[in-house]
Amino acid sequence: MKNTFGNIVKIALPLLLGGAILYWMYRGIDFGRAEHILLHEMNWTWMLLSFPFGIMAQVFRGWRWKQTLEPTGEKPRTSTSIYSIFISYASSLVIPRIGEFMRCGILKRYDGVAFSKALGTVVTERAIDSLVVAIMTALTLLLQMSIFGTFFQKTGTNIEGILNRFTTTGYIVTLICGIAIALLLYILLRRLSIYNKVKTTMKGIWQGITSLKDVRNKWLFVFFTVGIWVSYFLHYYLTFFCFDFTENLGVSCALVTFIVGSMAVIVPTPNGAGPWHFAVKTMLILYGVADENALYFALVVHTVQTMMLILLGIYGWAALSFTKRITNKDTQS
């Protein structure tokens, strides 16, 4: 009974959090106008051009994961690794972060990869991605200092003015996001404490974490990592050209909003729904986009890209249903 209640909370809390933030942001918005923009005003050519980069980001991640697993003695098939990534992103739309465990389970089921080793490499991947985001954030701040200074000078905006633009709702949303991050960290720590009780499992996780130092071609690993984040950025940046109110904002604005949005998805909601909208919308307003247009941009882009994740997940699930399970690793390629 206790476990059932805990599982319900884990599923319901992210959904309620994301839904509450979305409600605060979009209560009173004209969804008929949003539909008109989506069907008649948006340049779908640029949106379609962004899709291959969104797909390649996940393909690169699958390739990198396969490479990270090899030093642990595990050799999953490339196709299985990629399909598991597709499914992991789609499943995380229902239960945030569940995809990380699901993709490990898929490799165990279809290619006989030890779950603990796979989970260890996932921890390694997340650490690397966090480092990349931190570096991108630092570089963006350095490169955009002068641009922000010019913006503040021309508009007469200062830090106090920015804070004054936040409504009470804005502060509440920020507080809730902070609490959600703290809750996620607590849950992760509890999960790790459970693994600590199982020595063999922890050994496998540690082996996966330390696998990076034994990666055969480190430059290829770097290439995959760069490919992941360049693809993510282009997948997002090209959507700027879909709307007349964002097409002239430039790469700098896209990079700033991309970084802020990437940090916002740390909050455990399905695909960052809510926190991502709030972060991107706020930054677009600072770049001069009208409040209503910023809301429409976040809503349309996030919705369309989420639908792409769902379709990729369905494709990955369908492809795996025709995939033969392998238990003898010597036959894997």
Salt bridges, closest charged atoms under 4 A:
GLU41 OE2 - ARG33 NH1 2.41
GLU41 OE2 - HIS36 ND1 3.04
GLU70 OE2 - LYS66 NZ 3.97
GLU70 OE1 - ARG216 NH2 3.80
GLU74 OE2 - LYS117 NZ 3.75
GLU74 OE1 - LYS329 NZ 2.63
GLU100 OE1 - ARG103 NH2 3.09
GLU100 OE2 - ARG126 NH2 2.42
ASP111 OD1 - ARG77 NH2 2.55
GLU125 OE2 - ARG64 NE 3.56
GLU125 OE1 - ARG103 NH2 2.89
ASP129 OD2 - ARG61 NH1 2.81
ASP129 OD2 - ARG64 NH2 3.29
ASP129 OD2 - ARG126 NH1 3.58
ASP214 OD2 - LYS213 NZ 3.19
ASP291 OD1 - LYS281 NZ 3.47
